[in-house]
Amino acid sequence: MKISKEEITFHDRIVGEVAKREFRYPDHEHPNWHTIPNKPNSTLALRLGSTIVFPDIAIVDNERVVQMIGEIEIEETVNEAEIEKWEAYSDYCLGELYVYVPEVRATIALKLLNSNNIRYARLIQYSFFYGEIKFQKI
């Protein structure tokens, strides 16, 4: 599926907001954790078998061990083609996968995650209200 430049820009904006507002590391409980957003520039690569991937957001400790992964989807990417990626990320971070989806695709994402037995820490829907991004846990 071809994603337009506008959709990529939109996606990267949401990645930045999620990293800034939802994954504020280091913090008091985890002073050695750090948030690494991989958009707009890819800075942290993960090796999954023979494939190199760049999750949207990775939370790593001082040894660069991944503690959590945040994956942000847009309307066009909430589909069965994402199942393999979600599974791989979930396995890599032992289920500490946070999936962000547009509110209009939340039901589909929940069904895809659950029907494929993908372990995830949280599914969060996002929407816009007067130009501001709002997040709601499902």
N, C-alpha and C positions, 0 to 999 in steps of 0.2 A: 504494500500500500504506500502510495506517495503522499507525503505530508508536505503541505505548503510552507513557504517561508514564514507566513503570518502565524500559522499554527505552531511552528517551532519557536518563534518569538514569544507567543502566548504561553507555551509549555515552559520555556525557560524562566519567564516571569513568575509562574506559579512555583517552580522549583526554588527560586530565590526567596519567595515569601514563606514557603514551608520551612526552608533551612533557617531563616531568620526568626520565625515565630514559634515553630513547633519543636525544633531540635537545637536548643540553646545550650550547647556544650562548649567549654567545660562549665560545670555547675558545682554547687556545694557537695552533692552526693557523688559526683563523678568528676573530680578535678583533673583526671588524666584522660578524659575523653575529649574528642574534637569532632566538629561537624565539617564534613567536606562535601560541598555541593559540586557536582560534576557538570554544571551548566552555568554559563555558556561555554566554559572551557573544561575539557575532560582532564582531571588531574589524578584520579585514583582508578587504576585498572585492577580488575579481579580476573584471575584465571579460573575458569570453570571447565575442567577437562582440558580440551585442546583449544577452547575459545577464550578470547579476551573480551570482557564486557566492562561497561562503565555505568554502574547504577546512578540514578539521579542524585541521590544523597547517601553518603556512607558516614556512619559514626564509628570512629576508630579510637583505640587507646594509644598510649605513647609508643607502643611497639608496632603500631599500624595494624593491629588485629581488629577486624570488623566486628563490632558489637551489634549494630543495627543497620538496616537498609531502609531507606524511604524511596518509594517508587511512585512517580506522579504520572498519571495517565490523562489524556484528553479524550473527548468524545470518540474520536476515530480510533483510539487504541484500546478501548475496553472491548475486547473480543477474544475469541478462542486462540488467536495467534499469540496472545500474551501469556497463556497458561504455562508454557515451557519456561519462559523467563521468570515468572513468579515462582514456579517450583524450584528453579535453580537458585534464585536469591534466597528463598526461604530455607533451603537446605544449607546454603553457605553460612547464613547467620543464625542457624538453629531456631528458626521460627520467629525471629525478631524482625519481621518484615512489616512495614507500614505502607499500606497502599492507599493513595489519594486518587479519587475519581470525581468527575463532575456529578453533581446531584442527579442529573437526568439519567445517568448510567449506573447509579449505585446498586440498584436491584440486580442488574445484570452482572455486575462485578461480584456481588455477594454470592450469587448463584454459581458463577464460574469458580470462585475460590472454594466454596463448600463442596460442590459436586465433583471436584477434582482432588479433594482432600489436601489442599494446600494449607500448610500451617502459616498463620499470620498473627501478628500481635494485635493489629488494629486495621480496620477499614474505615477511612475517613472520607466523607463527601465534602466537596467544596462548591460554593456558589458565590454569586456576586450580588451585593446589595449596595446600591448607590455608588458603584465603582470600587467598593471595598470587597476583598476576598474574605468569605466567611467559611470556617471549618466546623464540621459537625461529625462526631464519632457515631458510627453505626453499631 
